[in-house]
Amino acid sequence: MTNLADELLELAVATARETGRMLIDKRPVEGPAVVLTKSSPTDVVTQMDQAAERLIVERIRAVRPDDGFLGEEGAASGGSSGVRWIVDPIDGTVNYLYDLPDWAVSIAAEVDGRVVAGAIEMPRRGETYTAALGRGALLHTATGTVELRVNAEVPLDRALVATGFGYAAERRAHQAAVLTEVLPRVRDIRRGGSCCVDMCALATGRVDAYYERGTQRWDIAAGSLIVEEAGGRVGGLAGAAAGPEFTLAAGPGTFEALHDLLAPLDPARD
């Protein structure tokens, strides 16, 4: 598995970096065109989301034609190799649309249903985050590579907590109500607009925790591995797995404390 995970990670990193460069180099000066909306008028897909996913699938299939895919913009295919790629071509599309820096390309590879390699590329920050199962998590920049560790045992009143909001008005209203209960109990809240960026911030110690309702598999596949390999914990409520219902991530001790604060607030409903 080690050699396969290394091979998959190398391909994920190369593909994510190429895609990130393309998204910067080919971004229209007037901004990318919105080609469709999904759950609401503010949940947009641009032509660059679609172009990025096509590029990712083409590059990986050229090397590994028997693998499967699950992509946010529609790439979905089975495979015969036992490997499936989970792709978010632009996590933080609204940030990309507005030319804000916090967006990322996320590529994860799972073997027989378990994520073993993940790469998250943040082109505007010049940062690449990587992890392989059992091998730790790393941050690569122009100045070098550092091993990542989450902050552990941070008391809630000193915890900087990242979160995100859904697109539907009803969901946002409940999330705002939850936030009013959380905010007085923590150091502060950060809302960046990208699940991948938030999870990598957690892995680097730039925030102490992250929670959100509505994250999809492609949002969290690579980021969860990076957080866990950095010593953090990722899950849902009451022992459930992280997913669309709810995702919570933090270092040991902080995870449990934030979970116990959130759970009575029913944050997994709309």
N, C-alpha and C positions, 0 to 999 in steps of 0.2 A: 504493500500500500504506500510505503514511503516514496518509492520511486515514481509511482503513478501520481501521487499527490503533488510531488515536485514538478512533474511534467505538466500537469493540469494548471498549476499555479503559474508556471512560466508562460504558458499560452494565454492565460487570463490577463496577466500583467501586460504582455506585449499588445494584446488586443485592446485592452482598456486604454493604454497610453495612445495608441494610434487613433482610437475613436475620440479621445479627448482633444487631440491635436486637430482632427477634422472638425470637431464642433466649434473650435475657436476660429480656425482658418476660414471656414465656409459659412460662418454665421453672417446672415445678411446685415448690411450696415443699418438698414431700417428696421431690423429685428426679424425674427423668424415668423413665418405665417402660421396662424392657427388653422389646422385642417379639419379638426373635429373636436367635440366636447364629449365627456363621458358622463359622470354622475351628476354634473351640474354645469351651468355656463362658465363657472370659474375653474372647472377641472378640465384643463385643455391638453391637447396633443398638437405639437407643431410638426412641420415637415422635417425638422432636424431630428426629432425623436425617432421618426420612422426611418430616416436615412442612417442614423446611428445604429439602430437595431439591425438593419440590413447588413451594414458593414460588419458588425460583430458576428452575426450568423455566418456570413460568407467566409470570414477569416478562420473561424473555428472549424467549419465544415471542410474547408480545404485541407486541414491537417487531420481532422478526426471525423470522417464522413458517417460513422456509425453511431454517433452520440445523439441524444435527444436534446430538446430545447423547451424552455418555458420563458417567454419574454413578455414584458408589460404591454408592448404594442402589437401583440398577436402571434409572435413566433411560438408555435406549439407543435411539437412532433415527438413521436416515440423514437427509440433507438434500440439497437441490439447489443450495445457494448456494456450496458449497466451504468453508463455515465450520462448525466443530464446537466445541462448548463442553464442557470437561472440568471436572467439578464434584465437589468433596468438601464436602458440606454442613457436616459437623463433623469436622475433622481433630483427633484427640485426644478421641474420644468418652468414653473412660474418665475423662479429666480433667473433662469436662463432667458426666458422671454423678456424680462426687464433688465437684463444685463447686470444682475447682481452676482457676486462671486461664489456664493454657496450653492453649488450644484455638483453632481458627481456622476461618473459612469461606474456602475456596479456589475461585476461578473463573478458568479460563484459556480463551482462545480461540485455536484454530489455524485457519490458512488453508491448504488443500491439504496438510495433514499437518504443518505447521510452526507452533509456538506463536508468536504475534505480540503477545499481550497477556495480562497476568496481574494479578490482584488477590488479596491475602490480607488478610482483616479479622480483627483480634484484639480483639473487643469489650471484654473484661475489662481489657485493657491500654490501650485507647484508641488503638490504632495501626492504620494502614492502609498496606500495602506495595503498590507498583505498579511495573510495568515494561512498556515497549513495545519491540519489537525494534528495536535500533539507537538507542534514545533514552535509555538509562540506567535506573536503578532509584531509586525515591524512597520515603521514609518520611514519612507525613503524620500529624501529631498536632494536638492543640488549640493547641499553641504555634507551629506552623509546619511547613514542609516542608524536608527535608534530602536531599541526594543521597547515595547509599550507595556505599561502597567496601569490599571485603573486605580483610582483612589479608593481605599477601603476604610470601613468603620467611621465614615463621616456622619456625625450627628445631623439630624434633619435641619436643625436651626442654623447649621453652617453649610448645608448642601446647596450647590448651584444646580438647578434642575432644568433640563431641556424638555420641551414638549412640542407637539404639533396639533393642528386642528383639521377637522374634516371639511368637506366642501358643502354639504347640505346644511341649510339654515338650522334645522331642528337639532342636528348633531352639534353644531357649533354652540347653540344656546346651552345645551347640557354641559358641554366641555367648559364653557365659561363659568357655569355654576360650580363645577368641580374645582376649577382654578381658584375661585374666590375662597374656597376652604383650604386649598394647598398653600397659596401664596403667603399667608401670615405665619405658616409653620416652617418655611424654608428660608435659606439665605436670599434667594431670588430665583426668577424664572427667565429662561432664554427661549426664544422662538426663532429659529433660523430658516425654516422652510424646506429642509431636506432631512429625511430620516437617516440616510447614509452619513451625512455630515455630522449629525448629532451623535450617532453611534461611534463614529471615529473620534469625535471630541471626547466622549466618555472614555474610550480606550487610551487616549493620550493624557487624561487627567485635566482636560480643559473644562469639563463639567463633571459633576459627581453622580448624576442619574439622568435617565431619559424615560418618558412614558408617552404613549399615544394609543388611541383607538383608531382602527382602520388601516393599519399597515398590512400590506400584501406580502406574499412570499418573496417577490423580487425586491421589495424594499429592504428586507431584513436578512436575506440569506447570507450575503457576504459580511454584512455588518455584525450579525450575531456571532459568527465565527471569530471575527476580529476581537470583539469584546470578550468572548469566553477565553480566547487564547491570551488575552491581556489580563486574565484573572478575574473577570467580571462574571455576572450571572444574568441570563436572559430568560424571561418566562412570561406567563400570563398571570391571571388571578387564581388563587386557591389551587396552585399546583398545575394549572393548565399550561399547555405550550403557548409560546408567543404566536400571535397571528392576528387576523383581522378583528377579532373580538377585542383584544387588548395586548399590548406589548409593554413590558417593563424591563429596564436594564439598569444595572448599577453594580457597584462593588459590594463585596461581602459586608454584611451589617447594614449598610445603607439600603440595599435591596429590600431586606425584610422590614425595616422601619418604614420605608416609603410604601411598600405593599400594604402594611397595616393601616397606614393613614388613608390610602386610596380606596381600599376594598369597601368600607362602609358607605362611601360616596357613590357607589354603583357607577363607576366610570365606563363600564362596558355597555351601557345602554344609550339609546338616542333620545 
